[in-house]
């Protein structure tokens, strides 16, 4: 269906807010319930994957359910969204993400904004974010090519897996990375470390776009041989 830009922006802001609230809130809850870091990470992982399935299914028909400036950039480069709308999407995602952090903190009685002190830096972390973002964008593009109806589950399952196989626990989203910098909790990231994460995420998204453009292209039909004259 065709939806006007204000409602699409509202969907992007709402979706990103709910995503970040789930990431930060589940991290706080898990950290309070157990001292086992592995169990805390599992308690953070499952709600994140689950909420992605819900949000993409319900808000995807309105805005496309990007919730991620890297994804919006890719769709802009594919000429599937205009650059004015893409910039508005990114701003809505950023505002929504920070709102999600504030909401999570309010629910758990924490200061509404609290800069994180969790260090997430180094080559391993940056490579992990490149891999996480690459995999996310490639999953979306391949899903669109072959199983558009399965994208909510594909994305939810991919992020669930990437939480555990990437060293960074798979932020894969510049808006989420910025929003998590305002949470000094289990899911936080030191503000100083955010720019490198964003660069790695954008690089991964662009690599995925380049590979998908070749790998997922329609097979070219070979011209039939012309009869000899």
C-alpha positions in Angstrom: 0.0 0.0 0.0 1.1 3.6 -0.5 1.6 5.5 2.8 2.4 9.2 3.2 5.9 10.1 4.5 4.7 11.4 8.0 3.2 8.0 8.8 6.2 6.2 7.4 8.5 8.3 9.6 6.3 7.6 12.6 6.5 3.8 11.9 10.3 4.1 11.6 10.6 6.0 14.9 8.2 3.7 16.7 9.8 0.6 15.4 13.4 1.7 16.3 12.2 2.9 19.8 10.6 -0.5 20.5 13.6 -2.3 19.2 16.0 -0.3 21.4 13.7 -0.6 24.4 13.7 -4.4 23.9 17.5 -4.5 23.6 18.2 -2.2 26.6 15.3 -3.4 28.7 16.0 -7.1 28.3 19.7 -6.4 29.0 18.8 -4.7 32.3 16.4 -7.4 33.3 18.8 -10.2 32.4 21.6 -8.6 34.3 19.4 -8.2 37.4 18.2 -11.8 37.4 21.6 -13.5 37.1 25.3 -13.0 37.6 26.0 -15.5 34.8 27.1 -13.4 31.8 26.2 -16.2 29.3 22.7 -16.4 30.7 22.4 -12.6 30.6 23.4 -12.5 27.0 20.9 -15.2 26.2 18.2 -13.2 28.1 19.2 -10.2 25.9 19.3 -12.2 22.6 15.9 -13.9 22.6 13.8 -10.8 23.1 15.7 -8.9 20.5 15.2 -11.6 17.8 11.6 -12.0 18.8 10.7 -8.2 18.7 12.3 -7.9 15.3 9.9 -10.5 13.9 7.0 -8.7 15.4 8.1 -5.2 14.3 9.0 -6.1 10.8 5.7 -8.0 10.4 3.5 -5.2 11.7 5.3 -2.1 10.5 6.9 -3.4 7.4 3.8 -2.7 5.3 3.8 0.9 6.4 7.5 2.0 6.1 9.4 -1.0 4.9 10.6 -1.6 8.5 14.2 -0.4 8.0 14.8 0.7 11.7 18.4 1.1 10.6 20.3 3.9 8.8 22.6 1.4 7.1 19.6 -0.4 5.6 18.1 2.9 4.5 21.4 3.8 2.9 21.3 0.6 0.9 17.8 1.1 -0.3 18.7 4.6 -1.2 21.6 3.3 -3.4 19.2 0.8 -4.9 16.9 3.8 -5.8 14.0 2.3 -3.8 13.7 5.3 -1.6 14.4 9.0 -2.4 17.3 10.7 -0.7 15.1 13.2 1.1 13.0 10.5 2.5 16.1 8.5 3.4 17.5 11.3 5.4 14.2 11.7 7.2 14.1 8.0 7.9 17.6 8.2 9.4 16.6 11.1 11.7 13.4 9.3 12.7 15.4 6.2 13.5 17.9 8.1 15.6 15.2 9.9 17.6 13.3 6.7 18.0 16.4 4.8 19.2 17.2 7.4 21.9 13.6 7.4 23.0 13.8 3.7 23.3 16.7 4.0 25.7 14.9 6.6 27.8 11.8 4.4 27.9 13.8 1.3 29.0 15.5 3.4 31.8 12.2 4.8 33.0 10.7 1.3 33.3 13.6 0.1 35.4 13.9 3.2 37.6 17.3 4.4 36.1 18.4 7.8 35.1 16.7 8.6 31.8 20.0 9.3 30.1 23.3 7.9 31.4 26.4 7.7 29.2 27.8 4.2 29.0 31.3 3.3 30.2 31.4 -0.1 28.5 34.5 -0.3 26.3 33.8 -1.9 22.9 36.9 -1.2 20.9 39.6 -2.9 18.9 40.0 -4.7 15.5 38.0 -7.7 16.6 35.0 -5.6 17.5 35.2 -3.6 14.3 35.5 -6.7 12.2 32.6 -8.2 14.1 30.4 -5.2 13.3 31.4 -5.3 9.6 30.4 -9.0 9.5 27.2 -8.4 11.5 26.0 -5.6 9.2 27.1 -7.4 6.1 25.1 -10.5 7.1 22.1 -8.5 8.0 21.9 -6.5 4.8 22.7 -9.6 2.7 19.9 -11.5 4.5 17.4 -8.7 3.7 18.4 -8.5 0.0 18.4 -12.3 -0.5 15.1 -12.5 1.3 13.6 -9.9 -1.0 14.9 -11.8 -4.0 13.7 -15.2 -3.0 11.3 -15.2 0.0 9.9 -11.7 0.7 7.2 -13.2 3.0 9.9 -14.7 5.3 12.0 -11.6 5.9 10.7 -11.0 9.5 11.8 -14.4 10.5 15.0 -14.3 8.5 16.1 -11.0 10.1 15.0 -12.1 13.6 16.8 -15.4 13.3 19.9 -13.8 11.8 20.3 -11.3 14.6 19.6 -14.0 17.2 22.5 -16.0 15.8 24.8 -13.0 15.3 24.5 -12.1 18.9 26.5 -15.2 19.6 28.9 -15.6 16.7 30.2 -12.0 16.6 32.6 -10.5 19.1 30.5 -7.3 19.3 27.2 -9.1 19.9 26.0 -7.7 16.6 24.8 -4.1 16.9 24.7 -3.9 13.1 22.8 -0.6 13.3 24.1 3.0 13.6 21.0 4.3 15.3 21.0 1.5 17.8 24.7 2.0 18.5 24.1 5.7 19.2 21.1 5.0 21.4 23.0 2.4 23.4 25.7 4.9 24.1 23.1 6.6 26.4 22.7 3.5 28.5 25.3 2.6 31.1 23.8 -0.9 31.4 24.5 -4.4 30.1 23.7 -3.3 26.5 25.7 -0.1 26.6 28.6 1.1 24.5 31.1 3.9 25.4 30.3 7.0 23.2 34.0 7.2 22.2 33.6 3.7 20.6 30.5 4.5 18.6 32.0 6.2 15.5 34.2 3.2 14.7 31.2 0.9 15.1 29.2 3.1 12.7 31.9 3.1 10.0 32.3 -0.7 10.3 28.5 -1.1 10.0 28.2 1.1 6.9 31.2 -0.7 5.3 29.5 -4.1 5.9 26.3 -2.8 4.5 28.0 -1.5 1.3 29.9 -4.8 0.9 26.7 -6.7 1.1 25.0 -4.5 -1.4 27.9 -5.0 -3.9 28.0 -8.8 -3.5 24.2 -9.1 -3.6 24.1 -7.0 -6.8 26.2 -9.7 -8.5 25.3 -12.9 -6.7 21.5 -12.4 -6.7 21.2 -10.9 -10.2 18.8 -12.6 -12.6 20.7 -15.1 -14.8 21.4 -13.6 -18.2 19.8 -15.5 -21.0 22.3 -16.6 -23.5 21.6 -15.7 -27.2 20.6 -18.6 -29.3 23.2 -19.5 -31.9 22.4 -18.1 -35.3 22.2 -20.6 -38.1 25.2 -20.6 -40.5 24.4 -18.9 -43.8 
